[in-house]
Amino acid sequence: VLAMATQTVITVPPQFSVTHQRGEWHTGLTDCCSDCGVCFCGMFCLPCLSCQVAGDMNECCLCGSSVAMRTLYRTRYNIPGSILGDFCALMWCTPCAVCQLKRDINRRKAAGAFW
């Protein structure tokens, strides 16, 4: 007697949906008053703040105020912008750009949305 094996046939492949909604910075580039602690740290000890940013993103301390770090962050959270814009922000307003990045990290951490 031959026994017939039953096979399960999958007709629809599993669907994986990762929706990336368009993000925004939580604060503006010059919105220092929204977090005075970050602003003071950026004004008086920018290397310390850069190291905090790099540490938050599990990167080398020297990378915190780099164009690559800002671009990586924007890409990760789908924040509009360009590498040129990141370069210009860091070139002409380094403290403001690093402070904006740290404020955004802090807000995302508080909301449980930082990864």
ABEGO torsion letter per residue (X at the ends): XBBBBBBBBBABBBBBBBBBBBBBBABBAABAAABAAAAAAAAABAAAAAAAAAAAAGBBAAAAABAAAAAAAAAAAGBBEBAAAAAAAAAABAAAAAAAAAAAAAAAAAAGABX
